[in-house]
Amino acid sequence: MDLYSTETSKLSWYRTDHVFKHVVDVKSDADYFEATRFAEKNNLMIYSLGNGSNTFFQRKKITTLIIRNCMPQFIRSLGGDEYEVSSSVNMMKLLRYLYANERDGPYNLASVPATIGGAVAMNAGTGESAGLYISKFLRSVIYLHNGERFVKPVEDLDMGFRRSLFSEQREYFIISALFVFPEREFDSNPITERLDWAKNNQELKVANCGSVWRKANWRILNFTYKLFSNSPAYISVKSRIWISNTSKSHRYILRILRFVRILHLLAFRKSEHEIRIVK
């Protein structure tokens, strides 16, 4: 097991600086099991990190044991329309592979800087009304938990609106996912179409982790947008459920999160974070 400490801004797409006391690069099942035993022995929380595209670190010094997914990358055809994809594969790499092989897939995620493991864990997709989630193509997931390796079908993974078993339980580590990607004829390139859409509808040139809230009151978010418009971290101009960040400090993002939470409590409204908050 490769255990180390580091100070970096590269473990979250908010690009904030943090001191990480315990980091493990997991390259095998054995690495993960050893890391969990170390965490239990030292009374540490565990967080399985994909590539940080949905992660906010709440403090300057992070004591949680950060498990970085360094598993081998692969995309395997299993015959017919079935494919196994390792959790460490980048979403864009998979989509380019599918397009080159004339296969359907979650092309609406072309603008999402996630790994397959992260996308599956969050059941990444579009709005609730459209219902275009990665679970549409998902059949089962291979994962590690409590010293064992499991294979479970999608029906047993509590997939919902941008959530799953894995987003609610941090001790799970996704190894790979089995998908069905049927053949498809293309009149145009769905990857470039989605990227063109994203340029007009998402603030991509500023550090961000995409959608922050799964549920929130739009009036409260609009008020927050106006109030923090001159802050180094602010509600995105193009999407009220995004926070854009120009600072190396996490504190500006934390202020927005706390402010929105307090306003929802005072207004007796419900809010739910989509990002994963780590201490």
Protein Blocks (a to p, Z undefined) as FASTA:
>chain_A
ZZdddddfklbcklpacddfbdcddfbfklmmmmmmmmmmnopacdddfehpacccfbfb
dcbdcdddfbdcddddebhjbccddfklcfklmmmmmmmnopacdfklmmpccdfklmmm
nopaddfklopafklmpmbdcddeehiacdddfklnopaehiafklmmmkbccfbdcddd
dddddfbdfklmmmmmmmmmccfkbccehjfbfbdcfklmmmmmmmmmmgfbdcdfklmk
bccdfbfbfklmmmmmmmmmmmmmmnopacddfbdcdZZ
